[in-house]
């Protein structure tokens, strides 16, 4: 959004401070009646200019900063002159941000070059004068002017200058500027995607500012640290630092600073896929809007955030309504057309997810006309990007391609190089791949790569190469894909971007897997896992474990695949990532069913193994049902019930399976999800066959075939054909695709119902998760002295379990459940939900019974 109006596109993407927060120091001089009148005037202008930069009144800030500098120079105030020079540079940087947000990239670069030139000239003067502090200040200005949007080589220069400035400030013992230099070092590393180094520098800056009780700068450093942790995937730490930053700003910061911090914290919750807390942050932001003078300029940012939160919570209807309500308030204000276009942009997104393509087209037409009227090509390009995504969701691929090309063309005309590259890669190339037009996708990637090389942006060039590697494989050139991937890995490694390197190894694994080179695929997947361990991103590690499981499945190594996907589930549980847990459970169910299906039904020695496998899979499916209900995710609940029903069928329990199949069907129909409905009706076909009701099976088969035809999806058709063979070819002898043949032995050993019969082959029954959870809660309450605040989702540290109590809790759990727990168990599994999942797995693996 227009920086002059308050909102920013990058509300959370790093510190990027443009003032030094020197007003508390200079306000003392401005208020001291005994001080020199000219110095008082300059001090007052210093305070005013900092406020004007924060408010986006940049022309006024230009005048105030230049007047301030002139007075300090005339009066021979060395410190004031240094600080005022930095203030003038800050105005240039703020103007560059404003120009960039408007899409005026050439103008933005011009302002940054002016800032750098001024700093270089003054640096030479300070060197001639032997003023170390002045040299440090100008080196810092140069670093700040070159770290963003000016290419990889300029970032290297920025790092060198910032570190030199930091060394000077340490030597002269100026903690304020030492902290600012450390913060700039953090930002440079952040932009280089070297998050380990950025994390260290941000923490150093935080401690320095804390030592001098500079709460505003401490809040900025915490914000920088939070953004770094978020990009590194360590979301719990990002949230913790974000909360600390917000608290400091609520104590002494401006309302706008609090708003930016709130939205940043909400973004971290969105990244963690915590819809409830995301919406809570959104509501707080909307309440704070009422206290801002220019609320309308921030409303678009806040509304966009709330829309994402509602969509995450599967409430696209509410996302649509919140946009419409905001537009009703904005449309009468004819001077706020830019903000109105932003709101229309968010409405397009909400409507596309809701599935109303007709309204999408109507709203898009209005947004495009209004963006043309105000002459903002950047906004128009954003609208076309969103329209392209909407057409893809509606499977209108040709229209999606047209919109994507229009967006790229507008950005190219603007000279918005960074945006053009990312839009070519993430929008246009995506559409072309969906259309199976791999050659044109490769052409677009090549254009993006050439542009990245031209502007000397190595991270973007590496990103191009990583995508190029996968497209080359799609073109039937795996060797070319491997070559591009190797180049991308080298570039990410050189820049210190381990996450980027990790993702390329993941892609390389998929390329080798496609070429049936499973040993190379496994090596690449394991390399990605090793990098993940170094990065510290639990969710990324879970994703890599999933990749490893897929490699094992492709090589028909079912046991290894189950072990890898189980690790992914455990990691998601430990991170309290309920959505991730459900996702990996669904993938695990597919692996389990494939593994169980592969067993020989005539091999009686496998009956016990088969039954135990079914029971393990059933526990996972039931866990997915519980989690999806807690998430209020009806789509996930639908598929979770499908999997529970499938396991009932495989265990010879058609009566129980029907309950889940009916519930799955009901949800699918209510959500108008034809694919899920087809799965549910396919399950009903198998239930009817197991109940020997061929007539009902044929009726359900007709529904499945109709849905498959309407979907037009090859996978759906294959499923319908498979069910047809089952119904028409093999009668009622099989009750589920291949795997259900094993249901008969299960019935023999355990009876026709779900109740187990007596005998030596009685199946092991795992402890009840609810009983374990209740028991742990009671233990924790006893430790912390009671209270109602203890629940399964709250980190134990927040419930009052300190380090000593953690040791005691671990000892008690080991004694109670007869298991060995690692010394880091409270760190790896910080909540009672996580501990419960771990104990269930340990007890099940070791066949430990526990009744509470």
N, C-alpha and C positions, 0 to 999 in steps of 0.2 A: 504494500500500500504506500501511497505517497508519504514520504518521511515527514514532510512539512505538516501533515495532518495528524501525526502521532503514531499511526500503526506502522509496523514493519513486516516485511515478508519473512525475515529471519528472526522470529521472536525467541528462538531457543538455540540457534545454531552456533553457539560459541560466545565468548565475552564481547569482542569487538566494541570495546568502550571508546567513546570519542571525546570524553572529558577526563580531567584528572581529579575532579571533586576537590578543588582547592578553595571553594567558597567558604568553608568553615574557618580557614586561616585568614583569608583576606577580609572577611566580614568584620573581624575584630579591628582591623585598621580603619575600615570604612566607618565604624561606629565610635572610633576614638577621637574625641574633640581636640585633644592636644597634638595630634599627629599633623604632619605637613598636609596642607589643603589639597595640593596636587596629588600626593600619594593616596590620600583618602578618596579622591575622585577616581583615580586609576583602579584602586582596590574595589570600589563600588562597581565600576564597569566590568572588572574581572568577574565578579559575582553575577552581574546581570547577563553577561555573555554566556556563561556556563548554563544558566537557566534557559536562555534563548536557544542554545544548541539542543538542549533536552526537549524543548517544546517544538523544535522544528522551525523556529523563526530565524532562518539562516541569513537573510539579508541584514536584519537588525543585528545579528550576532557578528557579522562581518564588520559593521561600523564600530560596534562596541569594542571588539577585540583589537582592531587597528588603532583606535583612539587610546586604548589602554596601553598598547605597546609604545606608542609615540610618547605618552606622558612618562612612563617608566624610563625610557631612554633619555628624555630631556632632564629628568631628575637624577640620572646616574644611579638608579636602583638596579643593581646587578641581578638580584634574585627576581625582582618583578619583571625585568626584561626577559630573563630565561623563561619564566612561566608564561609570559604574554606571547612570546614566540611560539611556544607549544600550543597556546590557545588559538593563534592564527592558523597553525597547521591543522588543528582539530576542526576548525570551521571548513577548511578545504575538504577534509575527509568526510565530514557530515554532508557537504554538498555533493560529493562523489556518491555517497550512499543514496541520496535523494535522486540524483540523475539515474543511477542504476535501477532503482525501484520503478522509475518511470519508463525504463527501457532505453534510455539515452546512454549507451555504453561508451561512445566516443567522448561525450562530455564528461562522463565519470572518470575516464582515464586521464583526461586533460587536467581535471582538478587534482588527481593524485600526483601527476607529474609536476604540477605547480608546487604542491606541498613538498615533494622530494627536492625540487630545485632550491626552494627557500631554505630547507634544512641543510642542504649541501653547502650553500653559500655561507650560512651562519656557522657551520661546523669549521670551515676554513678560517673564519675570523676568530673563533674561540681557540683554535689550535695556535694561531699566531700570537694570541694573547696569553697562552698557557693556562687557560681556564678549563680545568678537568671537568668540573660539574657542567659547564656549558657544553663541552664536547659530548658528555654522556646524554644530555637532554636532546641534542640534535641527532645523535646516532639513534636514539630511541624514536624520534620523529621519522627518521628515514625508514626504520624498520616497520613502523606502523603504516607508513604510506606505500610500502611495497609488499606487504605480506598477503594482500587479498587481491584477486582478480587481475594479476599482472604477470602470471606465468611462473613456472617452476624455478627458473633461474633467479628471478626477482625474489622468490621466497627464500632461496638459499642465501641471497644477499641480506634479506631481512633477518634471518637467523643469525648470521655473522654479526650484523650491527647490533641486534638486541643483546646478544651474549657479551659483546664488547662493552655496551652501555651498562649491563648488569655488573660486570667486573669493576667498572669505574665507580659506580654508586656504592658498591661494597667497600671499595678502598677509601672513599671519602666519607663513608659512614652516613649516607643519607637514606634512611629506611623507607621514606615515602616513595622516592624514585626507584629504590631497589625493588620494592614491591611491584611498581608499575612495569619495570623492566622484566621481572620474572613473569608477570601476567602476559606481557607481549610475547615472550619466549613460548609460553604455553599456547597462545593463539597460533603462532607460526607452526608449531609442531602439530596442533590440531588440524590446520589446513593442509599439512603434509601427510595427514592420516597416521602419524606416529603417535598413537594414543598413550603408550607407556610413558614417553618423554613428556607429553603434554600433561599427563596426570601428575607427574613429579613436580613440574614447574608450577602448575596451578596450586598444588598443596603448599609449595614453598611460599608463593605469593600470599596465600591465605594466612599462614603463620606470621609472616612479616607484618601484614596489616592488623592482625589480631594483637601483635605485640605493641603497636602504637595506637591501639583503640580507634582505628579508622574503620567504622562499621560499614560505610557505603562501599569502600574499596574491598573490604572483606567479603561483602555480599557479591560483588562482581566476580571476585576470585572463586567463590563457592559456585557461582553460576557457570563459570568457565569449567570448573571441575565436574559439575553435573553434566554439562553438555558433552564433555569428553567421555565420561563414564557411559552416557547414553549411546554415543556413537560406537563405543567399544563393546556395547551389549551388556554391560554390568548395570542393569536397570535398578536394582535395589539400592546400590550406592548412589546412582544418579538421583533417585527420589530422595534419599537421605540428605544429600548435599543441597538439592533443590529446596527442601523444606527449611533447612538452615538459612539459606539465602533469603527466602521469602520472609522468615521470621525477623531477620535483621532489617529488611526493607520496611516491614510493617512497623518497626520501632522508630525508624528515622528516615525512610525513603519517601519519594513522592508517590502519588497515586498511580502515575504512569509506570513507574518502576515496579510497583507492586503488581500492576496488571500484566506487564511483560513476564514477571516471575511466575505469576499464577498460570498463565498460558503455557509457559515452559514446563512447569510441573505437570500440568494436564497432558502435555505431549508425551512426557515420560510414562504416564499411566496408560496413554493410548498405545505406546510402543510395547508396554507390558500386557496389552490387551485386557486391561482392567476397566471394563465399561462403567462400573458403578462409581469408582473414584474419579474416572475421567469426567463423568457427568457432574459429579460434585464440584470439581474444579471449574467446570463450565458455568455452573450456577453461581459460584462465588464471583467469577469474572463478570457475569451479567449484573450482579448486584453492585459490584464496584464501578461498573459503567455509569451508573446513576450519579456517581460522585465526580465524574470527569467533565470538564468544560466542553471538550470536543468528543463527546461519547460516540457520535455517529462514525467518526473516522476509525475508532477501534472496534465498532460493532461488527464489521465484516470479518475481522480476524477472529473474534470471539464466536460468532455464529458458525464460521467454518469449522472451528474446533468442536463445537457442540454437535454439528452435523456428523462429523466423523465418529464421535462417541455414540450417538444414537445408531448409526449404521453398524458399528462394532457390536452393539447390543441387540442387533437384529430388529431394530425399531425404525425402519426406513420411513414409515408413515409419519412418525413424530419428527424425523429429520426434515421431511417435506414441509410439515406444518410450521416448524420454527423458522424456516426460510421465508415462507409466505407471510408470517406475522411481521418479520423484520422488514420485508419489502413494502408491506402496507404502511409502515412508519416512514420508510425512506423515500418512496415515490413522490410524495407531495413536495419534497425539498428539491427544487430544480437545480440548486447549486451543488448537489451531492450526487451527480450522475456517475462519477467514478466509483463511489461506494455502492451505488445501486447495481452497477455491473458486477462488482465483486459478489454481491448477494445473489444475483441471477446465476452467476457461475456456480455458487454452492448449491443452488436449487437444481441446476442441471444434473449435478452429481447425485443429489438425493433422489431425484426422479428416475435417473437411470438405474440406480440400485433397486428402487421400488418397482421398476419394470413398466413405467408409463412412457413409452417412446414417443407417443403423440404429443404429450405435454412437453417432453424434452425438446422436440423440434420447435414448438411454439415459443418456449422460453428462450431457446437458443437464437431464434430469429430476432427477438427483442434485444437480447444481450449484444448480438453482433451489430445491430443498427445503432444502438446507443454508444458502443465503443468506437464505431466509425464517426459518429456525431462529435464525440469529444476528442477525436484524433489520437486515440491511444492504441497503437498497433500491438503493444505488449499484452494488453488486456484482451484484445481481439484474438491473439494467438492462444492465450489461456482458454478462451471459450471454445475455440476449435479443438484444442487438445481434449477438453472434457467431452465435447460432442463426439469425438472419435471413440473415446472409451465407451460412451453410451451406445453408439452404433454397434460396437463389438459385443456388448452385453446383449443387444437385441439380435445378434447374428446377422447384421446388415454390413457385411465386410467391405463391400465396394464403397458405401457411403463413409465408412470409417476411414478408408484409404484417402478419399477426397479430403476429409476434414484434417487428417494428419498432414497431408501435403500442403494444405493452406496454412497450417500452423508453422511448418518449417519455412515456407516462403516468406511469411511475415517477419519471422525472427531473423532470417537472412537479410531482408531489406533493412532491418533495424541495426544490423551489425552486432546483434546480441550473440556473440560467438559461443559462450558457455551454454546458453539456453538452446541455441540451435543444435549443438552437439548432443545434449541430453534428449532433446525432443526427437531428433533423428533416431537415436538409439532406443529410447524407451517407448516411443509412440509409433513412429512410422515403421521402423524395423519390426516391431511386434506385430503390426497389422500384416505386413508382408509375409512374415513367417506363418501366421495363421492361415494366410491364403496359399501357403506352400510355394510362394514365389521366392525361393531361397537365393537365387542369383541376384535379384534386385535388392534383396535384403543385404547381401554381401556388398553390393555397390554402394548402398547408403552408409554402411559401416565404414567403407573405405573413404567416403567423403568426410565423414565425421572424424576419422583418424587423421586425415590430411589437415583438417582445420585445427585439431588439437595440437598437431606438430607446429603449425604456423604460429599459434599463440603461445607455444612452449608450455603446454599444460600436460606434464607427464602423467599425473593421475588419470586424466581423461583419456589420454592415449592408451594407457594400460587397460582402462575400462573398455575401450573400443576393441583392443586385442582379445580381451577375455570373451566378449560376445562374438567376435569374429571366429574364435576357435570353435565354438559350438555350431555356428552357421556353416563353417567349412566341413564339419562332420556331416551335417545335414545334406550338403552337396555331394556327399560320397567321397570326400577327401579327408580321411581321418589324419593322414600324415600332415597335411596343411594345418589342420586343427591343432594337432600337438605342437607344431612349430609356433603357431600364434600364441598358444597357451604358455609355452616356455618363455617367450619374449615378455608376455604380461607378468609372469612370475618374477622374472629378473627385474622388471621396472618397479613392481610393487615392493620387492625386497630392498631395492636400492633406496626407495623413499621411506622405508620403515613401516609400510602399511601391511601388517600381518593379516588383518581381516580380508583385505583384497586378495592377498596371496592365497589365503585359505579357500576362498570361493573359486579361484581359478583351479586349484587342485581338485576341488569338488567337480567342476566341469570336466576336467581332464579324466577323472574317474568315469564319468558318464560316457565320454568319447571312447575310452578303451572298452567299456562295457558294451557299447553299441557294436564295436568291432569284434566282439566275443573274445577279447584279450583280458580274461578275468584276473590273471595274476597281476598285470599292470594296473588294472582298475582297482584292485585291492590295495596295491602299494600306494596309489594316488590317494585313495580314501583314507588310509592310515596316516599318510603325510598330512592330510587336512586335519585329522584328529589331533595330531601332535601340535600343529600350529594353534588349534583351538585351545588346547590346554595352556599354551603360553599366553593367549589373548585373555582368557578368563571369562569368556562369554558362554554361560551354561546353555543357553538356548541354541547358540550356533553349534556347540558341541553335540547337542541332541540331534540337530539336523544332520551333522556329519555322521553320527551313529546310524541314522536312518539311511544315508547314502551307502554306508558299509553294509547294512543289512540287504539293501537292494542288489549289491554286487554278489553277495553270498546266494541270494535267491536266484539270480541269473545263472549262477554256477551250480544250481540245485543242491547247495549246501544248506539244507533247511535248519539244522540245529544251530549253525553259526549265525544264520540270519535271525533266528529267534533270540539268540543271546544279544546280538547287536541292537535289535529293536527294543528289547527289554531294558537295555542300558539307556536308550533314548527316553523311555517312559519314566525310569527312575530319576533321570536328570530333570525332566519336566516336573515331576512331583516335588523334587528337592527345591526347585525354583518357584514352587507354588504357581506354576504355569498350567492352569486347568485346561485352557484351550489346547495348549501343546500336548498335554497328557491325553486328552480325548483324540486328537489327531493321530498320535502315535499308537494309541490303542487300536484305532480302526485299521491302521497299517499292519499292526501286529495280528489282528484277527484274520486278515487276508493271508498272512504268512502261516498262521496256525492251521487254518482250514486247508491250505495247499499241502502243508506237511502231513496233516492227518489223512487227507484224501490219498496221499501217495502210499499209505500203508496197505499191505496185502490183507484183504478181509478174510482170507482163508487161513492166515497164520495166527493160530490160537495163542501163541506166545506173545503176540503184540496187543492182545485185548486189554491187559492192565495198563500198558503204556498209552494205548489209545484213550482209555477212559480218563486217565489222569490228565492227559493232554486236553481233553474236552473240558474237564473241570477247571483247569487253569485258564483256558480261553473264556469259559463262562464267567469266571471271576472278573476278568478284564472287561468283558462286555457289560456286566452289571455295574462295574465301577464307572464306565462311560455313561451309563444311564443316569447315575446319581450326579455325576459332574455336569452333564448337559442340563439337568434340571436346575442345579445351582446356578449355572451360567444363564439360565433362561434362554437357552439356544434350542429352539424347536427343531431346526434342521438336524443338529447333532443328536437330539433326543430321538428323532425319527430313525436315524441310521443305527443308533445304539440299540434300540429295540429290535431292529432288523437282525443285528448280530446276536442278540440274546435268543431270539426266535430260531435263528440258524443253528445255534449250539443245542437248543432243545431238540431240534430235528435230528441232528447228528447223534444225539444221545437217546433217540427213540421216544421222545416225549411230545407227540403232536398236540395234545390238549394244551399243555403249557405254551407251546410255540404259537398257537393260535391267538392267545391273549396278546403276545408281543406283536404279532403280525397285524392284528386288528388295530392296535394302538399306532403302529408305524404307518399304516394306511390312512388312518384318521388324520394324523399330523400332516402327512404328505399332501392329502387332498385340501386341507385347510390352508396350506402354504402354496398351493398351486404348483407343486414341484413334481413334474411328470416323471423324472428319472427315479426319484425316491419312491414314488407311487408304483413304478414298474418293479422295483426291487421288492416292495411289500407284497405285491400281487404274485410275484414269482415265488416268494416264500409260501404264500397261500396254496400255490400249485403243489409244492412239495408236501405241505401238511395234508392236503386232500389225498395225495397218493399214499402217504403213510397211513392214513385212515381208510384206505382202499375205496375212496369215493371218486371213481374215475370221471363220472359225469361232472362233478363240481370242479375237478382239476381241469377238465377241458374248457369249462366256462371261464375260469380264471386265466387260462392260457390265452383265450381270445382277447381278453382285456390286455394282457401283456403284449401280445402281437400288435394290437392297435396302438398302444403307447409307443412301442418301438418304431412303428412306421411313422407316427407323428413326430417323434424325436429326430428321425433320420440319422441316428448315430450308429456307426458300425458296431460298436461294442454292445449297444442295446439290442441290435438285431441278432448278434451272436448269442446273447443270453436267451433271447426268445427262441432261437433255433435249437439251442441246447435243451431248453425246457420242452420244446415240441418233441424232440427225440425221446426224452424221458417219459413223456405222457403216451406218445403214440407207438414208440418202439419197444419199450421194456415194461410196459404195463405198470403193475403196482409193486414189482419186486424191489425197486429202488425208491427211496423217499427223498433223496437230495442228490445233487450232482456228484456222483462217484462216492464222495465221502460218506454219504448217508448209508452206504452199504455196511459200514461198520456199526450202525445203530443196533442191528440184530444181536451181535454178541454182547453189547452193553445191556440189552434187555435181559438176556439170559443170565448175566451176572448180577444185575441190580434190580430186576423186575421191570414190568412195563411202565411203571410210573417213576416219578423222581425220587421216591423213597428207596433207600438202599436196604437190601435184604441181609440176613445174617450169613456168616461164613467167613472163611479165611481171606477171601478176596474183597472184603469190605474196604471201600475207598477211604483214603485219608481225607479228613474234613479240616480245612484251614480255620483258624480263629476268626471270629466275627469282627470285621473292621470297626463297627460302631462300638462294640464292647471294649476293644482296645483303646479307641479314642476316648471313651468315657473314663476309662481307668487312668489314662495319662493325665486327663484334665483334673481328675481328683488328686493325683500325685502333685501336680503343679500347684493347685490351690492350697494344698497342705504345706508346700514349701514356702509360698509367698504370703501365707497368712490369710487365705480365703479371698473373697471378692468375686464379682460377677464379670470381671473384664477378661477372664481367660476363655478363649475360644480356639477353634481349630485353625483359623486363618491368620491370627495375629502372631507375629514373630515372638518367640519366647522371651527374648531380651526385653521387648516392650511390655511383657506381662510381669516383669520383675525378676526373671530368672537371670541372675548375674553369672560370672564365670565360675564362682565356687558352687553355686546351686546347679550349674550345668554339669559339673563333675559328679555331684551327688545324684542328679537325675539319671545320668548315664549308668552309674553304678546300680541304682535301683532297677532300671530297666533290664540290665544284663542279668541280675538275680531273678527278676520276676519271669522273664521269658526264656532264660537259659540260652542266651545268644551272646556272641562277642561283638561289641560295637566299637568302631574306630574312635580314637581320641578326638577326631574332628567332626563327630556325628552332629553336634549341635550347630556347627558352622554349615555343614553340608545339608542338614535338614532342620532349618530354623523354626519350623512351625509344627504344631501337633499333627496336622494333616500329613506333613512330610514324614514325621516319625512313624505314624500309623502305617503308611505305605511301606516303609522300610521294614518294620517288624513283621508285617504280613508276608513280605517276600522272604525274609530270613526264616520265619517259622515254616512256611510252605516248602522252601528248598530243603530244610533239614528235617521235615516231617515232625515238627514240634507241635504238640497239642496244648491248647491253653483255653480254659473255660472261664477265667476271671475269678 
